[in-house]
Amino acid sequence: MQLKKLAKTAGIAGVVALSGNMGLAQEQPDALEVHYFQWKQSGGKGLQTFNQTEDLTITEPVGVINLNFGKRWTLNLKADVDTISAASGKAPEIDAASGASGNDTRHQQDVSITYTPTRDLTGDRMFLRGGLSQSREYGYKSGGIHLGGTQEFLDRNFVLDVSYSLLNDTIELYRITEEAASGTMDKTTSNLSISGTQLLSRKSLINATLQLTKQEGYLARSLNSVALRNGLRQQERLPDVRDRLALRVQYNQFFGDRSAYHLIYRYYQDSFEVQAHTFQGRIFHELPYDLEIGGELRYHTQTGVKYWGELFDGDEQYVTSDSDLEQLASVYKSINLTWKPILPMPPPLSSFIAESDLRISLFLGQYDRTNGLQGTAGGLSIIALF
């Protein structure tokens, strides 16, 4: 499930929305970032769980370091920890798998390097990047690589970006009636993303991104189950291949001297016969005293997978009762407040760092969807740019 990722992305967007300019330059300043996010959900049908509940709380501290070495090399390090606390003794797998105890911790690390081979750094530039990631949680291990390239054109008025990632996951299987391990299965996820960004004017731009994803292997969730008409329960079963396509278009516009808005539309379809439409709007406004306020509204609607149901006979090839995969509509709304003072550096830091651009942001979000699941999100972000 991507609910927590949605909330976290919205929070980060509020921090950086007006802090950067509307240009297309890809260089990043030296930065130290600390984020703290919390996601709490309740309600929902919970048909994929033994006790029919999807209640849980996820907390996640995140640390990011971005360092530039000269004008051509950039190193980015990221580490985060998800702590999951579920009300159920047999918790559903939400975004990161929950352990049989109802509590789990996921550790994730990512390192990436960006290099520009362009000779003339004042003109159109090329950026090449690559990195490694790994994460571990209860019954789940994941490792991956990601590669990408960015090329500027037309005096930096147009940017083409291509990225590719490959994840290899190992999932520990469990006999749902005994909470006992029964071997492992593998899953691979390959993702290709092609993105173009065009600067329309000094205050507006448009971006279009096509994302193609292929998943192969064990695609069911090992802790999910379905109810049978005879009163028993059975493990969730899904096909071992899933092809996904998403097309996203975003328009950014500054208006006046202190305000901006983003308009976003995303279309999605996959080989499980899911189709989805997402409409999203964000608005930001700079206030006196180095303050910025922002708001977001997101509406999402999707069809359900063809294997979804509430009760099964038990002889079906594929079965799921996962509430994320049924037909639904959802609304997410959030508000964000950011303080952006520029502070002088005290000695001895001032000898090599002139000043620090500090950004402190708070955000709150509310999520509701038609199958009864509700969620609240909150977070604190501190970013220091040098």
Secondary structure, DSSP 4 states (H G I P E B T S, - for coil): --HHHHHHHHHHHHHHTTTS-SS-------EEEEEEEEEEEEES--TTSTTS---EEEEEEEEEEEEEETTTEEEEEEEEEEEEEESSSS----SSPPPTTSEEEEEEEEEEEEE---S-TTSS-EEEEEEEEEEEETTEEEEEEEEEEEEEETTTTEEEEEEEEEEEEEEEEEETTTTEEEEEEEEEEEEEEEEEEEEEETTEEEEEEEEEEEEEE--S-TT-EEEETTS-EEE-B--SEEEEEEEEEEEEEEETTTEEEEEEEEEEEETT--EEEEEEEEEEEEETTTEEEEEEEEEEEEPPPTTB-SEE-S--SSBB--GGGSSEEEEEEEEEEEE--EEEPPTTGGGT--EEEEEEEEEEEEEEETTSEEEEEEEEEEEEE-
